[in-house]
């Protein structure tokens, strides 16, 4: 059974950067598209970015040009580099691999 563990969230000032990590157990990581999503209280979970096993990427319009998704198949780990952070990026971020979700990591952008 796949397990996902996120890390790297925290408090950052507007314009700052954070890098989220998602470590996966099991053997399917390298053959599976992974994604990052976020969900604010009372709102639906929304797609942030996805990356295929061959590293083709897709981004939501709200983060395009600011966030970069990547993966290291040898380490079974995915990343989300977030630059030029805005207060509206504040929420809980989740990584996803097929039907499995991580526990979420809080990102807060505030001065």
N, C-alpha and C positions, 0 to 999 in steps of 0.2 A: 504494500500500500504506500502510495506517495505521501510524503509530508513536506510542507513548505514552511520555512522559517524566515521571516523578514527581519531586517535590522536597518539602522541608519536614520531613522526619523529623529525629529527634535525640533527645537526652536531656532529660528533664523530670522534675521532682519530682512525687510524688503530689499530685493536686489541681490540677496545672498544665494548660496548654493548648498545643496545637500546631495548625497549619493545614497540611494536605497539599494540594499542587497536582498536577494531571495535565494536561499540555499535549499536545494531539493534532494530528498532521499530517493532511492530507487534507480531504476535503469532507463526510464522512459524520457528523461529530461532532454537528452540529445536528439531525440526523434520527434519532439513535440513542440508546437508553438506555445510560447509563454506570453503572458500579458500582465500589464499593470493596470489596475483600476482604482478608482477612488469613490468614496461615498461620504457625503455630508449628512448630518442628522436630519431625518425627515425627507431625504431625497433618494432617488434611485442611484444605484451604483452605476458609474459611468466609465467608459473606456478611456484610458490615458494613452497607452501604446501597446503594440504587440510586436513580437519578433519571431520569425519562423526558424526552424532548425538551420536553414541556410543563411540566416541573418538578414532576411528581407524585413524591413520595418514599416510600421504604420503608426500614425499619430493622430490624436484628435486635434482639431483646429486650435483649440485653446492652449495647447502646449507646444505646437509645432514651432521649431526654431529655438526653443528654450530648453526642452528636455531631450535627452538621448537615451534610448534603450539599447542594451547590449547583453551579450551572454558569453559565458566561458563554459563550453560543453565539457571540457576536461575536468572542471571543478564543479559541474552540476549547479552552477550559480548564474542567476540573472541580475542585471543591474538597471537602475534608473538614475541617470545623472540629471539633476534638476538645477538649472541656472536661471538667473534673473527672476527669482521667485517673487510672487505677488501675494498680498493678503488673501486674495480669492483662491489661492492654491491650498489654503489651510483646510485640512480634513484628514481622514484616515485613508491610507493607501494599502491596497491589497495586491499580492501577486497571485496569478492563476496559472494552473497547468491542467489542461483537460477539465475534469470535474472537481478538482481540488483547489481549495483556497487557503492562503496563509492566514495568520491570526490578525494581521493588520498592523500598521505602524503609523503613529500620529505625526503629522507634519504641521507645524504652526509657524506662520509667517507674520511677524508682528514686530513693531518697533518699541 
